[in-house]
Amino acid sequence: MYIDDDGEGPCCPRTHAPHRQHEATTRVAAPSASGPHAAARPPGPRGREEHTVTTTTPGTTPVPVDASESTTRRRVLELVASSGPVTAADLASQLGLTSAGVRRHLALLEEEGKIAVHASRTPGRARRGRPARSYVVTSGGQSELLGGYSEIAVQALRHLRAAGGSAAVAAFAAERYDDVVQRYLPRLTAVDPADRAEQLAALLAADGYAASVRPGPATTLVPTAQLCQGHCPVQHVAEEFGELCEAETRAFSELLGTHVQRLATIAGGAHACVTNLPLRAPEEGTR
């Protein structure tokens, strides 16, 4: 089992193609002062007026939030969920923003309780200087990324359990992930187990799970990889009904044709769902 001392998988940042965005704070050239009704104003440093349009004031909460500012912050939160633990420099590279701009968004998200600094406990030689802060999404951040249907889903499953017992909930979870298997299986065309795991992660990512495959430890006898899901659309439901997590793990095993081991879940308090995948050829019938 390869997990940190705090019970979470390593989930190192994965490289994505950067989506370039502009920071919300922009330099805007003011209108020319040459018109007959223009007020006289001192010129800017290059012979023209400039002023800064911002949406935040130091020490205050911006109200209302500029649309582009809100969109950028949402994108930062999504990337922390999918790539965390991740540093401001990594996020800046992926978003095409400055590190200072990203740190401003991170500070606000941390203040709102949507992300937190990840305290890595992986043993290793101490490094000189101040280590870069890595961030992970919190349960509050997961809630931000969720839709508004979790409560009604919880109520429905409570009703199902009251009417048919835990077996009814387990049957529902099994049926749900049987549908996932039937939908994913035709699209898992790779024979190599590592490539097959990447295909599975891509399908999960398209369904909103912010999934990626990270390398496992080099100390195991059998080569492994870790399937990391930085977001769980059914997190709040799974917190009460663990049958969903169990059925999902069985579905992964069926799709990959090998035994897999769940190391951590968002529903259980981890910053990501982490599943250990032995990298051996899939069994006959799953290709």
Salt bridges, closest charged atoms under 4 A:
ASP4 OD2 - HIS118 NE2 3.64
GLU8 OE1 - HIS118 ND1 3.94
GLU8 OE1 - HIS271 ND1 2.33
GLU49 OE1 - ARG41 NH1 3.54
GLU50 OE1 - ARG27 NH2 2.97
GLU50 OE2 - ARG48 NH2 3.55
GLU69 OE2 - ARG73 NH2 3.24
GLU69 OE2 - ARG104 NH1 2.31
GLU78 OE2 - ARG74 NE 3.31
GLU78 OE1 - ARG75 NH1 3.66
GLU110 OE1 - ARG133 NH2 3.31
GLU112 OE1 - LYS114 NZ 3.14
GLU144 OE1 - LYS114 NZ 3.44
GLU198 OE1 - ARG14 NH2 2.90
ASP207 OD2 - ARG183 NH1 3.05
GLU239 OE1 - HIS236 ND1 3.45
GLU240 OE1 - ARG158 NH2 2.89
GLU240 OE2 - ARG161 NH2 3.17
GLU248 OE1 - ARG262 NH2 2.84
